[in-house]
């Protein structure tokens, strides 16, 4: 079924709908079926293709048009619209351009307005950027002209209906059993863990998997820009997300405000979905004031680079000397887990490092595990996470939790 035929049928249906604007979904579907069956009398189609055509036309009026089949496809993890004629999707880490587009820029703009209205957001020329969460949990980011030069731009990141467990990540080769066993012990013993990595490296997925090790009798508060976490193992859960300003520039609720508010909720742990700016200092202070076992993520190229970025972000949030910020980081964060997207597009844990304090005025890191690249075979990167260093140095939290000090497979 080519797009030209779909567009002609859409115009025919639209002409009939103009006479009856207040129409139910059932009536609309009946009209679409009637038009399709009329057309098929001259252009026979198999029954399966007729059903797909009816569904495609229905989505054009009441769903997400071209995007609805992509939203329904579990193999699609990201949808990227660079303008009404340019659509890309990601499947299994690979980007593919789709051979079709929207009928016009106006149709894409109408669809965008329908999406943002459904999540109680506003996007227009005076406020051309919006980041929101769809009802199914997917994250949508929209940029309008004149900021977007090619036309309206929309990126949708989808998430699986069932969150991946640590055993799933092990099966995918993201990390070995031994490293996963260590991280499970550290989460249960209330180590503060920071997950770093580049865009699309799987930070949120990994954070979600780690959160499943949190004991179910604890109280947990999550704070995110757009809620993505799918925590189902902790019943005593408070989830909060930031809010953008309204059209009058008022009503914004920032990450910093939510972190401060969370401290008055008597949480056992705080999860900050992603640290991007001045809220880093509030997160560090929360970790340093009795909220052990907290988790967060941030963008960086390595564990060492994450320390430098945290310094920069914290300095932007408070007028404190660098030495004080570094001391805050060294005492707040226990372990950094770094994720990378390798050249074969697989997502792997490439470093697990312990923060062991200060040395020569710098935050000192000790690698516990590091990824060793052993070449390629059939397009797949070989190698894996290998233990290095002398093992965990800060073991007092493990002792307090009554756990073994041994790392990974050594009696974990």
C-alpha positions in Angstrom: 0.0 0.0 0.0 1.7 3.2 -1.2 1.4 6.5 0.6 -0.2 8.3 -2.4 -3.2 6.0 -2.2 -3.5 6.5 1.6 -3.4 10.3 1.1 -6.2 10.1 -1.6 -8.4 8.0 0.7 -7.7 10.3 3.6 -8.9 13.3 1.6 -12.1 11.4 0.6 -12.8 10.6 4.2 -11.9 14.1 5.4 -14.5 15.5 2.9 -17.2 13.3 4.4 -16.2 14.2 8.0 -16.6 17.9 7.4 -20.3 17.3 7.2 -20.3 15.5 10.5 -17.6 16.9 12.9 -19.1 15.3 16.1 -18.5 11.7 15.2 -17.6 8.9 17.6 -14.7 6.5 17.1 -17.1 3.7 16.1 -18.9 5.9 13.5 -15.5 7.1 12.1 -14.3 3.5 11.8 -17.5 2.5 10.0 -17.0 5.4 7.5 -13.4 4.5 6.9 -14.4 0.8 6.3 -17.0 1.9 3.8 -14.6 4.1 1.9 -11.9 1.3 1.9 -14.4 -1.4 0.7 -15.6 0.9 -2.1 -12.0 1.5 -3.2 -11.1 -2.2 -3.0 -14.0 -3.0 -5.4 -11.8 -1.5 -8.1 -8.4 -2.3 -6.4 -8.6 -5.8 -4.8 -6.5 -6.3 -1.6 -6.0 -9.3 0.6 -8.0 -9.3 3.8 -5.0 -8.6 6.0 -4.0 -5.6 4.0 -7.5 -4.2 4.1 -7.4 -4.4 7.9 -4.0 -2.6 8.0 -5.4 0.1 5.6 -8.4 0.7 7.8 -6.2 0.9 10.9 -3.8 3.2 9.2 -6.6 5.6 8.1 -8.2 5.5 11.6 -4.8 6.5 13.2 -4.5 9.4 10.7 -7.7 10.9 12.3 -7.7 9.7 15.9 -4.2 8.3 16.6 -0.7 9.4 15.9 -1.0 9.0 12.1 2.3 7.6 10.6 3.7 7.2 14.1 1.0 5.0 15.5 2.3 1.7 13.9 5.8 2.7 15.1 4.6 3.3 18.6 2.9 -0.1 18.5 6.0 -1.8 17.2 8.0 -3.2 20.2 11.2 -3.4 18.1 11.3 0.4 17.6 13.1 2.1 20.5 13.3 5.6 19.1 11.4 7.7 16.6 13.1 10.8 15.1 11.2 13.3 12.9 13.5 15.9 11.4 10.7 17.6 9.4 7.5 16.3 7.8 9.5 14.5 5.0 12.3 13.0 7.2 11.6 10.2 9.6 14.1 7.8 11.2 13.6 5.0 13.6 16.0 3.0 15.8 15.8 -0.8 16.0 18.4 -2.8 17.9 20.7 0.2 18.1 20.6 0.8 14.3 19.1 3.9 12.7 17.0 3.5 9.5 15.3 6.2 7.4 11.7 5.4 6.6 10.6 5.6 2.9 7.6 7.8 3.7 6.7 11.1 5.4 3.8 13.3 6.5 1.6 14.7 3.8 2.5 18.3 4.7 4.2 20.4 7.4 0.8 21.5 8.6 -0.2 17.9 9.2 2.9 17.3 11.4 2.2 20.6 13.2 -1.4 19.5 13.9 -0.1 16.2 15.2 2.4 17.9 17.5 -0.3 20.2 19.0 -2.5 17.1 19.6 0.4 15.3 21.4 1.3 18.2 23.7 -2.4 19.0 24.4 -2.8 15.4 25.5 0.0 15.8 28.2 -1.1 19.3 29.3 1.8 21.1 27.7 2.1 24.1 25.4 4.5 24.6 22.4 4.4 27.5 20.0 6.8 30.1 18.5 7.2 32.0 21.7 7.9 28.7 23.6 9.3 26.4 20.9 10.9 23.6 23.0 9.0 21.1 25.1 10.0 17.9 26.9 7.2 15.7 28.1 6.1 12.2 29.0 3.4 10.5 27.0 0.7 8.4 28.7 2.4 5.1 27.8 5.6 6.4 29.5 7.5 7.3 26.3 9.5 10.5 26.4 8.8 13.1 23.7 11.0 16.1 22.9 9.7 18.8 20.4 11.4 21.7 18.8 9.5 24.1 16.5 10.7 26.7 13.9 12.4 29.1 13.9 14.7 27.2 16.3 14.4 24.0 14.1 15.5 25.1 10.7 14.1 22.1 8.7 10.6 22.4 10.2 8.9 20.9 13.3 11.2 18.3 15.0 10.0 15.6 17.3 11.9 12.8 19.0 10.2 10.0 20.9 12.1 7.6 23.1 10.1 4.5 23.9 10.5 2.3 26.9 9.6 -1.4 27.2 6.3 -2.3 28.9 8.2 -4.4 31.3 11.5 -2.9 32.6 14.6 -5.0 32.0 16.0 -6.8 35.1 19.6 -7.2 35.9 19.5 -10.8 34.7 18.3 -9.5 31.3 21.2 -7.1 31.1 23.6 -10.0 31.9 22.0 -12.1 29.2 22.5 -9.2 26.7 26.2 -9.1 27.6 26.1 -5.6 29.3 28.0 -6.9 32.3 29.1 -10.3 33.8 27.4 -12.1 36.8 30.2 -11.3 39.1 30.0 -7.5 38.6 26.2 -7.6 38.9 26.5 -9.5 42.2 28.8 -6.8 43.5 26.4 -4.1 42.5 23.5 -5.9 44.1 25.4 -6.0 47.4 26.3 -2.4 47.2 22.7 -1.3 46.6 21.5 -3.4 49.5 24.2 -2.0 51.7 23.2 1.6 50.8 26.2 2.7 48.8 25.6 5.9 46.9 26.0 4.9 43.2 26.3 7.3 40.3 25.8 6.0 36.7 27.6 7.9 33.9 27.6 7.5 30.2 26.9 9.1 26.9 23.5 9.7 25.2 21.7 6.5 24.4 24.2 4.4 26.5 21.4 2.9 28.6 21.8 4.9 31.8 18.1 5.0 32.7 17.6 1.3 31.9 20.6 0.4 34.1 19.3 2.7 36.9 16.0 1.0 36.7 17.6 -2.4 37.0 19.7 -1.4 40.0 16.6 0.0 41.7 15.1 -3.5 41.8 17.7 -4.4 44.4 16.3 -1.8 46.9 14.6 -3.6 49.8 10.9 -3.4 49.6 10.4 -2.1 53.2 12.2 1.2 52.4 10.6 4.6 51.4 11.9 5.8 48.0 11.5 9.2 46.4 12.3 9.6 42.6 12.9 12.9 41.0 13.0 13.3 37.2 12.7 15.9 34.5 10.3 13.6 32.6 9.4 10.4 34.5 10.9 7.4 32.8 11.7 5.1 35.7 9.5 2.0 36.1 10.1 0.9 39.7 7.7 -1.8 40.7 9.6 -3.5 43.5 9.2 -0.8 46.2 5.6 -0.2 47.4 6.4 2.9 49.5 7.3 5.1 46.4 6.9 8.8 45.7 7.5 9.8 42.1 7.9 13.5 41.2 8.8 15.3 37.9 9.7 18.9 37.1 7.3 21.3 35.5 8.0 23.9 32.9 6.8 27.5 33.2 3.4 28.4 31.7 2.8 30.8 28.8 3.2 33.7 31.3 6.6 32.4 32.5 5.3 31.3 35.8 4.7 28.1 37.7 8.0 26.3 36.9 9.1 23.7 39.4 12.8 22.9 39.2 14.8 19.8 40.0 16.4 21.7 42.9 13.1 22.5 44.4 12.0 18.9 44.2 15.2 17.6 45.8 14.7 20.0 48.7 11.0 19.0 49.0 12.0 15.3 49.1 14.1 15.8 52.2 10.9 16.6 54.1 9.3 13.3 53.0 11.4 11.1 55.3 12.9 9.0 52.4 15.3 6.2 53.0 16.7 6.8 49.6 16.5 9.4 46.8 16.8 8.7 43.1 17.6 11.7 40.9 16.9 10.5 37.3 19.6 12.7 35.7 21.7 15.5 37.0 22.3 18.3 34.5 23.0 21.5 36.4 23.0 23.3 39.7 20.8 20.6 41.3 24.1 18.6 41.6 25.0 20.4 44.8 21.6 19.7 46.4 21.9 16.0 45.4 25.4 15.8 47.0 24.2 17.5 50.2 21.3 15.0 50.4 23.7 12.1 50.1 25.9 13.7 52.8 23.0 14.2 55.2 21.9 10.6 55.9 20.3 9.6 52.6 22.6 6.7 51.9 21.8 4.3 49.1 20.8 7.1 46.7 21.2 6.7 42.9 21.6 9.1 40.0 22.9 9.4 36.5 24.7 12.0 34.4 26.3 12.5 31.0 30.1 11.9 30.7 32.8 10.1 28.7 34.3 8.2 31.7 34.1 7.9 35.4 36.9 10.5 35.8 35.1 12.8 33.5 31.9 12.5 35.5 33.8 13.8 38.6 34.9 16.8 36.6 31.4 17.4 35.3 29.9 17.1 38.8 32.3 19.7 40.0 31.3 22.1 37.2 27.6 21.6 37.8 27.9 21.9 41.6 29.9 25.1 41.2 27.0 26.5 39.1 24.6 25.8 41.9 26.5 27.2 44.8 29.3 29.8 45.4 31.6 27.4 47.1 35.4 26.9 46.7 36.4 24.0 44.4 38.1 22.3 47.3 34.8 22.2 49.2 32.9 20.9 46.2 35.5 18.1 45.7 35.2 17.1 49.4 31.5 17.0 49.0 31.8 14.6 46.0 34.4 12.4 47.7 32.3 11.9 50.8 28.9 11.7 49.0 29.5 9.3 46.1 30.8 5.8 46.8 30.8 4.1 43.3 30.6 5.3 39.7 29.4 2.9 37.0 30.2 4.0 33.5 28.2 2.8 30.5 29.3 3.0 26.8 27.7 2.4 23.5 30.4 0.4 21.6 31.1 0.4 17.8 28.8 -2.6 17.3 26.0 -0.5 18.9 25.9 -2.7 22.0 25.5 -1.1 25.4 28.0 -2.3 27.9 29.3 -1.4 31.4 32.9 -0.4 30.7 34.0 0.7 34.1 33.1 0.4 37.8 35.2 2.6 40.0 35.2 3.3 43.7 35.6 6.9 45.1 38.2 6.4 47.8 38.6 10.0 49.1 40.9 12.8 48.3 44.5 12.7 47.0 46.6 15.8 46.2 43.5 18.0 46.3 41.6 15.8 43.7 38.9 13.3 44.1 40.6 9.9 44.0 39.1 7.0 42.0 40.1 3.3 42.2 38.9 1.1 39.3 37.2 -2.2 40.4 36.3 -3.4 36.9 37.3 -2.2 33.5 36.2 -3.3 30.0 38.9 -5.0 27.9 38.4 -4.9 24.2 39.5 -8.1 22.5 38.7 -7.2 18.9 35.7 -8.3 16.8 34.0 -11.4 15.4 31.1 -11.3 13.0 30.6 -7.6 13.8 30.3 -8.2 17.5 32.8 -6.6 19.9 34.6 -9.3 21.9 35.9 -8.8 25.4 34.2 -7.9 28.7 34.4 -6.4 32.1 37.5 -7.6 34.0 38.3 -7.2 37.7 41.3 -4.9 38.4 42.8 -3.2 41.5 42.9 -4.4 45.0 39.1 -4.7 45.6 36.7 -2.5 47.5 38.4 -0.2 50.1 35.4 1.5 51.7 33.8 -1.6 53.3 32.2 -0.2 56.4 28.7 0.0 54.8 29.0 -3.7 53.9 30.0 -4.5 57.5 27.0 -2.4 58.9 24.7 -4.4 56.6 26.2 -7.7 57.8 27.6 -8.6 54.3 30.9 -10.1 53.1 33.6 -7.7 52.1 34.7 -9.9 49.2 34.1 -8.6 45.8 31.9 -10.3 43.1 32.4 -14.0 42.9 34.5 -14.4 46.0 31.7 -15.5 48.3 29.3 -12.7 47.2 
